[in-house]
Amino acid sequence: SVGDALKDRFDGASRVMMPNTDPEVPAQRNDAVPHRVPRRDRYRFQLRPHNPDHKSPGDKDLVYLESSPGFCEKNPRLGIPGTHGRACNDTSIGVDGCDLMCCGRGYRTETMFVVERCN
């Protein structure tokens, strides 16, 4: 399925670095008119792998420039509330499950008995 194909690409995504300068454009020019890169060549740059031991990504590889921020710890600058003190579902294997939401820190369970009147 499409979802499985995207998940495979996500799992194999490569962290890359942008080149600092375009080797085909001189760093300093004395022309009165600034050098313009033709539109068709504007995005022809070579992404380099962040880890030099890895191969450069191909045209169809999924790449990223920086790692995603963690969601476990609070980060007010990025608007991430963290997961401390949140209620989780002990039996769920989804995103609301305690194993995932508590980020391996462990969790405390509470058993509550509620008495309600019947109609």
N, C-alpha and C positions, 0 to 999 in steps of 0.2 A: 504494500500500500504506500501511498504518498507519505503518510506519517512515519512508517518504518524507514523509508529512504531518508527522510529529513533527520530522523534520530541517528541513523548511521553516520550521516555527514556531521551532525553535531558532535557525536562521540569522537570523530576523527578530526575535528577542527584544529587548525594550527595557529599558534600565536605568532604574529609577524611584527616587523618593524618597518616603518616608512623610511625610505631613503632621505637623508638630510638635504641633499641637493640633487638636481638633475644633471647627470654628467654631460649631457649634450648642450646645456645652457651655461655659458661662462658666468662666473660669480660676479664679475664687474664688467660693465660695458660703458663706453664713453659716447655712445650714440645719443643724439638728441631725442630720438623716439625710442621709448622702452621696447625691449624685445617681447614680442607676443608669440606664444606657442599656438600653432594651428589647433582648432577645436578637436580634430580627429586624433591629434597626438597628445592632448592635454592629460589624459589619464593613462598614458603608456609608461608606466614606471614598474620597476621590478620590486615586488615585495620580498624582503629577506626574512628568513625564519628567525625568531627571537633566539632560539638555541642554534648555534652554528653547526652542531652535529646533525641537525635535521635537514631534509631536502627542502628546496623551495616549493611553495604550493603551486599546484596546477590551476588551469583556468576554471575548473569546476569544483575545486576544493573550497570548503568553508573556512574563512579566516577571521581572526579577531585581533584588535590592537592592544587591548588591555583586559585583564581578568575582571569578571563581574564582582561587585562588592559582596561580601558575605551578608547573609540575612540573620545570622544567629545573634550577633552582638549589636547593641544599639549604636547608631551613627546618625546623630541629629543633623549633621551637615548634609547628608544625603537623604534625610527623611526616612531612615530605616529604624523602626521602633524596637527591633530585636525580638527575641522570643521568650525572655525570662518572664515567669509569672503567668503565662498564657495557659488556658485550658486546652487539653489535647484529648484525643480519643485513643485509649489504650489498646483497642482491638483493631484499629484501622491501619492499613499499610499505605494509605494515601497521604496527601500533604497535611492533613489534620492529625495524623498519627503521632504518638509520643516519640517514637524512635527517630523520625525525621525532624519534627518540630523542636525537639530538645537538643538536637545537634550533638548527641553522644554524651551530654552532661549528666544523664540520669534524670529521673522524675519521681515524684511522690504521688501515690494514688490515694484517693479518699472514697470511702463507701458511704453513701447517704441513703437513709431510709426516709421516705416521704409518705405520710399518712394523709389520704384524701377521703372525703366523704363521697359516698355513691349518690347518684341522683335517684 
